[in-house]
């Protein structure tokens, strides 16, 4: 990765917090340099149907072993872009080939009466919790998606545009074999999960993971979301209370008593497990 280009990308969106949209500079020599290095992009316009078709093709071209290796190899190196693709791949596998099928996603009221509806794809939504597909993505900013991917390991893992972008960019990466530190880190994560208290929420797990993986709070939250999205952190029930407002999507209903799904761990991480 070109360090200068990555710094340009990150500084476009973040300075001790999000930079306001009106203050983001998406033109100029620095941006052109980052584009030349493949870290910033022109806006994209794509239909839902073309997006799904491209995702389907990428899934068929991508071995599961590659995205699993990317996740493990990211752990000690903090190459957060490598770890994101495992979530995108597994979610993508659950999306069937289909055409956009609109369902109402929200209603805008004026004076207590419905004035307008918003829509997204009912097939995407129905294939699994957390997946979102819009009819058309017009002049969508891939740079903010790549910023989130580089800084935290992705945020919008269920959005089909992010899935497409993430898998496309992962295909361009050369992923090395995990080091001994990577393998130790993975097994440390699993050990921390296994030792959770029965009533632990995802937030408690995030704090405890700080002892085994070098990371920020936001990075650990994304690790948990990725593991939940691939079925490693699998809720035993979806009929559970939640603690106020939170940003959890896939992990919201996981509790410590659920531990981790050994079948999913074996499927994705079998070669890296320490006996």
N, C-alpha and C positions, 0 to 999 in steps of 0.2 A: 504494500500500500504506500502511495506517495504521501509522506507526512505533511508536506506543505498543502497539498490539495485537501487532505482530511481536516487540517486546521481551518482552512477557508470555509469548508462545509459547516463545521461545528460552530465557528464564530458568526456565521450568517444567522443562526437561529438561537444562539444561547450566549448570554453573558451574565453569570450569576442568576440565571433564570431565563425564561423565554423572552426573546426580543419581539416587540410588537410588530405586527404585520406591516404597518406603515413605515417602519424603520428598517426593514430587511432589504438588503441590496442584492438583487438577483441578476444584475448586469455588471459589465466591466471586465477589466483584464484578469482580476483574480478569479472571477466566476468562470471565465473562458479557460483559464488554466486548469481549474478543478474539473471542468467538463472534458478537457483534453486527456485527463488522467482517469476518466471514468467514474468520478465521484459526485459530479453534479450533472444535471440533465435539463433538456428542454421540456416544457410541459407536454403531456400526453393526452390525446383524446382517443377513447376506445369504447366500444359497446360492451355491454354485459356478455353477449353471446360470443364475441371475439375473445374476450377475456377468459371465459370458461374454456373455450376451445384451445387457447394457448396454454392454459394451466394443465389441461388434460394431456397435451403433448409433452410438456415438461416433466410431468409425473412419470410418463412412460420412458422418458430418456434418462431419468435420475435414479440410480440405485439407492435403496434405503440405507445400505452400508455407508454411502458417501455422506449423507446428511447426519447420520449418527456419529460418524467420525468427526465431522465438522463441529458438532456440539461438544464432544469430549475434548477435542484439540483446542477448543476455545477457552477452556477453563483456567489454565495457568497463564496463558498468553493474553487473556482478556481481548481476544478478537471477537467482539460481540456480534459482528456481522456473520461470522461462521456459525454461531449457535442458533440464530434465528430460523434458519432454513429447515431444521427438523420439525418445528411446529408447522411451518407453511406446508411442508411435504405431507405430513400426516393429515392435516385438515384437508388439503387438496385431494387426497385419496378418497375422502368421504363425499366429495362433491360429484354427483353424476353428470354426464353430458346432458344438457338441457337448454331450452330457450327461456328467455326472461318471462317470468310469470308474476305479474304484479299483485301484491296484497298491500292493504293499508298499514302503514307503520306509525302514523301519527295524524292527529287532527288539530287544525288551528281554529280556535273559537273567537268570534266577535260578538260581543253583547250576549254571551251565553249560548250562541248558536254556531253550529259548525260552518266554517267559511271556506276551508280548503283542507285537502288531505295530502299527506306525503306517502310515498310508496317505496317498497323495495321488493326483491325477488322472493316469493314464497317458497320456491324450491330450494334456494340457497339457505334460507332460514330454517327450513324443515330438515335439511340433511344433518345438521347438528347444531347445538346451542352455540351462539356467539358468531355465526357466519352471517355476513352481510353482503348482498350484491345489489348494486344500483343499475338502473336501465342503461345509463350512459355516463361515462366519466369524461367531462369536457374540460380541456386545458388543465388537467390535474397536475399538481406540483409533486413530482417525484423526489425533489430535493428534501422536502420535509420528511418523507418516508425514509429516505436514506440517512438523514440526520438521526432519526429515532432508532434506526437499525444500527448505526455506528456507535451511538452514545449509550443505548440501553439494551440492545439486542432485539429491537422491534417493539411496537406498542399495539399496532392495529392488526394483530395476527389473524383475525377472522374476516377482514375485508378482502374481497377477491382481488382488488387491484394491488393491495400490498402483497398478497400471496404470489401473484404473477411476477411482480417486480422482484421480490425476495428470491424466488426460485431462479429467475433469469440471471440475477446478479451472482447468486451462489454458483451457478454453472461456470462462471468466468473465473472462479477462485481455484487456486491450487492448494488443496488441503493436505497438510503433512500428517504423518502418523502421530497419534497421541504420545506424549512423553510419559515417563513414570510419574511426574508431578500431576499431569492431567488425570491419569488413572487413579492416583491416590485421592485427588480432589473429587472425582465422581463417586468413588466408594465412600468418601467422607460425607458427601451429601446424602447418600442413601442411608448411612449409619445415623445421621442426625434425624432424618425422617423417621426411621424405625424406632428411635428412642423418644419420639414425641409423646407428650402426655395426652390421654384420651380426649380431653376437652380443648386441646390447642386449636386455635384458628390459624389461617394462613399467615397472619401478622406475627404470631409467635414463632412460627417456623422461619420466617424471614430473618428475625433477629438472631436465631440460633445458627443459621447458616453462615453468619459472619465469622464463625470460628473455623470454618473449613474452606472457604473460597474467598479469595481477595476480590473485593467488590464494593460498590456503593449500595445503599439501601434500594435504590431504583433497579439496579442490576439484579439484585437478589429477588426482588419482586417479579422481574421478568423471567428469571430462571424458574421460579415456582409456576408462573403462568404457562411457560413452555412445557414443563413436566406435567401439568394438569391437562394441557391441550392434547398431549399424546397419550393420555391414559395412565401415566405412571402414578400421578396423584389423582386417584379416582374416588369421588365421593361415594360413601356408602348409602347416602340418601340425599335427595334434593328437598326434602321436607324438614328444613332446619332453620332456626332463626339466624339472622345476620346482624352484625354489629354496626348499626347506623349506616351512614354513607361511606362507600369505599370504592376503590377502582378495580377490584377483582372481577374477572370475567369467568375464566375457566376454572379457577381455584376457589370460587366464592363459597361453595358448600363442602369443601374438604375439611375434615377435622382430624386431629392427631390419631384418633382411634382407627382411622382408615389405613394408616401407614402408606405403603406403596404397593402397587400391583406387580407382583413378581413376574407374571406372564409378559407384561409390557416391558419390564426391565430386561428380561431375557431377550425379547425380540429386538430391542434397539441397542442394548449395551452388553449383550452376552459375552463378546470377546474381551471386554474390559473389566469384568467382575473379578474381584480377588476372593478366593475361597478361604 
